[in-house]
């Protein structure tokens, strides 16, 4: 019989047998409680030394980040700088290259800059201090060990020694900078053979160099008699009892300065916390704790009185040594610019011989080497008639020339 409209066949159970077996039902998976993802840590990138933990512990914001992570600022394997930091502790040398990939916040007010020494403000890499806040600094000094504690101190620098009594930090830009200062030139001079000079230094000193920690340890262990390190190394280890026969000196012509700034990533998810930490680190109490906990000099201090109250004597050269000191900036290999105001403007005449001496020693003045550019003489030195036409050349430099070297200068 045909099935008519509206008729249906009753469902039938499947026939048992091979091929028609049904799979047993799977037990329901247990439901795990929802765990929200952990908040991203507040990340600080530092170029040389981390923010002291004592300072971070003293920071008491209304809303403190759940975790604070500090990481060394360095390029990745593909050559990129990290772009996920909330706060960057950065020097002028790396600010330009890092800011090419990281957009930094522009500070809206200048209240946190009140009391900052004018020496550390308004430098060409950030003239208005819109994106950076100067925070700490330390000069590179020569450390010399003397077997006799009362031996008269005189250490002259002419070239990097490669004897077994010396160990130098393996930072070729730093060492070339010291060498250029000893020649009365800017450490940031755009030399056409800069790359070649750096390579020559690396080849010469590869077997006589190491990390800063290596240099300090070798000095303490009496394995070497001289090295070059930031002043912060001695200040940090002074409490452990640095031997009196380790003396330290700043070169007569000035030195290289490690000059750290604070910069905040503009699109940081923890922008308010980062800005709050910057403000805290520049408070007077925090600046006082900085020297104690890191050996770095604060920027809120009077020039020449950084060691006030400490039982230490740093052998400063005579005169305004800070005027002839510089910090490293990015150094592209370009043809040298026309003669510009360099150390001569700052009070460090170009024709003083290279030396690191005590305050009691006055370096004589010698004639510049043949072929060396002579800067405009100081006011107390009569200018030879034949040199007058040369003095007008800087004004004829094209507008595309790079700016004069950056000096630590007095205002």
DRENGU-368082 format. One record per residue (C-alpha): x, y, z negated; residue in three letters. Coordinates in steps of 0.02 Angstrom, whole numbers, padded with zeros to 5 digits, always signed. Layout:
XYZAla
...
//
This chain:
+00000+00000+00000Unk
+00066+00174+00042Unk
+00092+00298-00096Unk
-00030+00440-00076Unk
-00010+00622-00120Unk
-00001+00650-00305Unk
+00053+00472-00342Unk
+00223+00437-00417Unk
+00320+00283-00460Unk
+00354+00254-00643Unk
+00539+00271-00686Unk
+00625+00106-00709Unk
+00771+00067-00821Unk
+00931+00026-00729Unk
+00965-00157-00706Unk
+01098-00228-00814Unk
+01249-00300-00729Unk
+01420-00257-00667Unk
+01434-00082-00596Unk
+01284-00018-00690Unk
+01361-00002-00865Unk
+01341+00170-00946Unk
+01487+00257-01037Unk
+01466+00281-01224Unk
+01433+00458-01280Unk
+01589+00554-01340Unk
+01583+00621-01517Unk
+01570+00810-01528Unk
+01736+00901-01554Unk
+01753+00984-01723Unk
+01733+01173-01714Unk
+01889+01260-01779Unk
+01866+01426-01869Unk
+01908+01579-01761Unk
+02078+01653-01800Unk
+02106+01829-01731Unk
+02275+01854-01646Unk
+02410+01929-01756Unk
+02437+02115-01724Unk
+02590+02159-01623Unk
+02737+02207-01734Unk
+02793+02387-01744Unk
+02950+02375-01638Unk
+03104+02484-01659Unk
+03244+02476-01531Unk
+03413+02541-01589Unk
+03568+02569-01485Unk
+03704+02542-01615Unk
+03644+02522-01794Unk
+03470+02478-01857Unk
+03367+02594-01966Unk
+03420+02553-02145Unk
+03296+02436-02231Unk
+03299+02548-02385Unk
+03227+02690-02282Unk
+03091+02580-02208Unk
+03048+02517-02383Unk
+03033+02697-02444Unk
+02913+02741-02303Unk
+02737+02740-02375Unk
+02612+02783-02238Unk
+02424+02774-02267Unk
+02415+02629-02144Unk
+02576+02532-02138Unk
+02609+02417-01989Unk
+02586+02234-02033Unk
+02762+02194-01974Unk
+02913+02298-01924Unk
+03036+02222-01802Unk
+03205+02296-01757Unk
+03295+02243-01598Unk
+03456+02295-01513Unk
+03427+02410-01364Unk
+03507+02325-01215Unk
+03470+02281-01034Unk
+03384+02117-00994Unk
+03456+01989-00873Unk
+03370+02078-00728Unk
+03449+02244-00776Unk
+03292+02325-00852Unk
+03282+02417-01016Unk
+03147+02362-01140Unk
+02984+02457-01118Unk
+02884+02385-01264Unk
+02961+02483-01407Unk
+02862+02600-01520Unk
+03014+02696-01583Unk
+03184+02711-01499Unk
+03345+02758-01590Unk
+03443+02816-01440Unk
+03596+02918-01392Unk
+03606+03047-01252Unk
+03707+02923-01149Unk
+03560+02802-01134Unk
+03414+02924-01147Unk
+03417+02971-00962Unk
+03420+02792-00898Unk
+03293+02724-01023Unk
+03172+02868-00993Unk
+03169+02821-00809Unk
+03063+02670-00858Unk
+02988+02725-01024Unk
+02876+02877-01037Unk
+02917+02962-01200Unk
+02796+03062-01305Unk
+02810+03252-01308Unk
+02804+03320-01485Unk
+02668+03449-01512Unk
+02749+03547-01654Unk
+02922+03581-01724Unk
+02891+03573-01911Unk
+03001+03420-01930Unk
+03147+03515-01854Unk
+03150+03644-01993Unk
+03320+03638-02077Unk
+03408+03540-01939Unk
+03583+03608-01907Unk
+03582+03710-01746Unk
+03735+03611-01688Unk
+03620+03467-01645Unk
+03479+03560-01557Unk
+03448+03613-01379Unk
+03571+03504-01282Unk
+03549+03491-01093Unk
+03480+03313-01089Unk
+03325+03378-01184Unk
+03346+03568-01199Unk
+03185+03602-01293Unk
+03190+03442-01397Unk
+03019+03400-01328Unk
+03046+03212-01317Unk
+03183+03183-01444Unk
+03222+03224-01623Unk
+03406+03230-01679Unk
+03425+03113-01827Unk
+03603+03056-01870Unk
+03782+03068-01811Unk
+03956+03003-01848Unk
+04123+03053-01771Unk
+04246+02924-01706Unk
+04405+02934-01809Unk
+04576+02852-01804Unk
+04607+02737-01952Unk
+04790+02713-01998Unk
+04859+02597-02131Unk
+05021+02649-02215Unk
+05126+02527-02313Unk
+05177+02666-02430Unk
+05027+02753-02506Unk
+05114+02922-02523Unk
+05198+02919-02354Unk
+05180+03085-02260Unk
+05039+03066-02137Unk
+05064+03103-01955Unk
+04985+03002-01816Unk
+05006+03062-01637Unk
+04900+02995-01495Unk
+04983+02988-01325Unk
+04917+02825-01254Unk
+04831+02666-01310Unk
+04959+02552-01392Unk
+04958+02368-01347Unk
+05067+02305-01488Unk
+05009+02180-01617Unk
+04977+02319-01743Unk
+04829+02393-01648Unk
+04653+02336-01607Unk
+04531+02447-01512Unk
+04342+02438-01486Unk
+04299+02364-01316Unk
+04200+02516-01256Unk
+04297+02580-01106Unk
+04192+02738-01084Unk
+04228+02782-01265Unk
+04415+02752-01248Unk
+04424+02849-01086Unk
+04331+02991-01171Unk
+04460+02998-01311Unk
+04598+02995-01182Unk
+04519+03138-01083Unk
+04501+03242-01242Unk
+04685+03214-01278Unk
+04718+03291-01107Unk
+04610+03441-01152Unk
+04469+03387-01035Unk
+04286+03350-01059Unk
+04249+03169-01098Unk
+04106+03181-00973Unk
+04215+03245-00832Unk
+04151+03180-00666Unk
+04311+03105-00602Unk
+04319+03034-00426Unk
+04427+02892-00493Unk
+04328+02864-00654Unk
+04281+02686-00609Unk
+04462+02645-00570Unk
+04521+02720-00735Unk
+04392+02619-00831Unk
+04448+02460-00744Unk
+04630+02500-00782Unk
+04588+02524-00966Unk
+04494+02359-00971Unk
+04641+02266-00895Unk
+04766+02349-01011Unk
+04671+02325-01173Unk
+04570+02166-01145Unk
+04688+02067-01257Unk
+04697+02207-01386Unk
+04513+02246-01409Unk
+04359+02177-01494Unk
+04195+02226-01574Unk
+04192+02364-01703Unk
+04166+02232-01836Unk
+04322+02141-01774Unk
+04423+02302-01785Unk
+04367+02342-01962Unk
+04394+02165-02025Unk
+04569+02158-01951Unk
+04611+02323-02036Unk
+04547+02263-02204Unk
+04639+02097-02186Unk
+04803+02190-02152Unk
+04819+02111-01981Unk
+04831+02282-01895Unk
+04888+02456-01941Unk
+04778+02564-01830Unk
+04610+02567-01743Unk
+04471+02686-01687Unk
+04299+02673-01767Unk
+04154+02784-01822Unk
+04176+02867-01991Unk
+04020+02773-02046Unk
+04122+02612-02063Unk
+04226+02680-02205Unk
+04081+02768-02289Unk
+03979+02608-02289Unk
+04122+02504-02360Unk
+04187+02633-02482Unk
+04080+02562-02622Unk
+04170+02396-02597Unk
+04337+02481-02627Unk
+04429+02531-02469Unk
+04617+02535-02502Unk
+04689+02710-02523Unk
+04824+02677-02395Unk
+04692+02670-02257Unk
+04683+02850-02198Unk
+04572+02925-02065Unk
+04594+03069-01945Unk
+04500+03169-01816Unk
+04606+03219-01665Unk
+04661+03400-01654Unk
+04565+03425-01492Unk
+04404+03349-01559Unk
+04331+03177-01538Unk
+04186+03074-01471Unk
+04030+03079-01578Unk
+03895+02947-01594Unk
+03739+03056-01594Unk
+03573+02965-01617Unk
+03400+03032-01581Unk
+03224+02971-01614Unk
+03103+02952-01468Unk
+02925+02881-01467Unk
+02845+02787-01322Unk
+02698+02891-01260Unk
+02578+02745-01234Unk
+02622+02653-01394Unk
+02472+02566-01473Unk
+02544+02624-01641Unk
+02580+02803-01590Unk
+02523+02881-01754Unk
+02632+02763-01855Unk
+02783+02801-01745Unk
+02758+02989-01762Unk
+02736+02969-01949Unk
+02900+02873-01962Unk
+02993+03007-01864Unk
+02927+03140-01982Unk
+02976+03036-02133Unk
+03153+03003-02069Unk
+03180+03191-02051Unk
+03120+03235-02225Unk
+03254+03303-02341Unk
+03249+03155-02460Unk
+03263+03032-02316Unk
+03410+03127-02241Unk
+03499+03117-02409Unk
+03468+02930-02419Unk
+03532+02907-02241Unk
+03715+02943-02285Unk
+03706+02830-02437Unk
+03629+02683-02344Unk
+03712+02692-02174Unk
+03868+02800-02182Unk
+03796+02913-02047Unk
+03794+03101-02074Unk
+03620+03180-02077Unk
+03576+03320-01956Unk
+03511+03422-02101Unk
+03683+03461-02170Unk
+03804+03606-02164Unk
+03949+03585-02044Unk
+04109+03541-02135Unk
+04019+03494-02296Unk
+03955+03323-02245Unk
+04062+03237-02379Unk
+04017+03359-02517Unk
+03998+03264-02680Unk
+04088+03108-02618Unk
+04262+03058-02683Unk
+04333+03052-02507Unk
+04442+03162-02400Unk
+04428+03150-02211Unk
+04579+03228-02126Unk
+04497+03362-02020Unk
+04607+03452-01895Unk
+04634+03638-01919Unk
+04507+03756-01844Unk
+04333+03718-01784Unk
+04361+03537-01729Unk
+04176+03509-01696Unk
+04182+03639-01559Unk
+04296+03526-01460Unk
+04200+03365-01493Unk
+04072+03291-01375Unk
+03949+03149-01360Unk
+03943+03037-01209Unk
+03810+03068-01078Unk
+03777+02971-00918Unk
+03936+02981-00814Unk
+03906+02951-00628Unk
+04062+02941-00520Unk
+04053+03106-00425Unk
+04180+03228-00357Unk
+04242+03343-00496Unk
+04144+03507-00506Unk
+04228+03677-00492Unk
+04317+03740-00647Unk
+04188+03772-00782Unk
+04189+03825-00963Unk
+04239+03671-01061Unk
+04342+03654-01217Unk
+04420+03825-01191Unk
+04250+03906-01222Unk
+04233+03806-01382Unk
+04400+03858-01451Unk
+04505+03707-01400Unk
+04635+03773-01276Unk
+04672+03659-01130Unk
+04861+03665-01151Unk
+04879+03601-01329Unk
+04973+03434-01328Unk
+04878+03277-01374Unk
+04900+03234-01557Unk
+04809+03181-01712Unk
+04888+03272-01858Unk
+04855+03328-02035Unk
+04791+03501-02077Unk
+04969+03554-02122Unk
+05035+03525-01947Unk
+05009+03654-01811Unk
+05030+03590-01635Unk
+05137+03700-01523Unk
+05072+03764-01357Unk
+05149+03695-01199Unk
+05127+03731-01016Unk
+04996+03628-00923Unk
+05054+03489-00809Unk
+05091+03533-00630Unk
+04934+03535-00526Unk
+04817+03536-00677Unk
+04674+03661-00671Unk
+04699+03805-00792Unk
+04539+03863-00880Unk
+04500+04044-00920Unk
+04621+04090-01061Unk
+04565+04138-01234Unk
+04540+04321-01274Unk
+04704+04330-01369Unk
+04804+04267-01220Unk
+04839+04393-01081Unk
+04783+04329-00913Unk
+04917+04328-00777Unk
+04878+04437-00628Unk
+04890+04293-00505Unk
+04759+04196-00605Unk
+04623+04328-00591Unk
+04554+04275-00421Unk
+04530+04097-00488Unk
+04419+04157-00630Unk
+04280+04206-00509Unk
+04264+04034-00430Unk
+04138+03957-00552Unk
+04008+04087-00500Unk
+04020+04027-00319Unk
+03973+03847-00362Unk
+03819+03785-00268Unk
+03658+03766-00366Unk
+03662+03578-00342Unk
+03818+03558-00448Unk
+03793+03463-00613Unk
+03786+03568-00772Unk
+03942+03597-00878Unk
+03991+03458-00998Unk
+03894+03443-01159Unk
+03991+03504-01309Unk
+03952+03498-01493Unk
+03959+03684-01519Unk
+03935+03812-01655Unk
+03797+03939-01639Unk
//
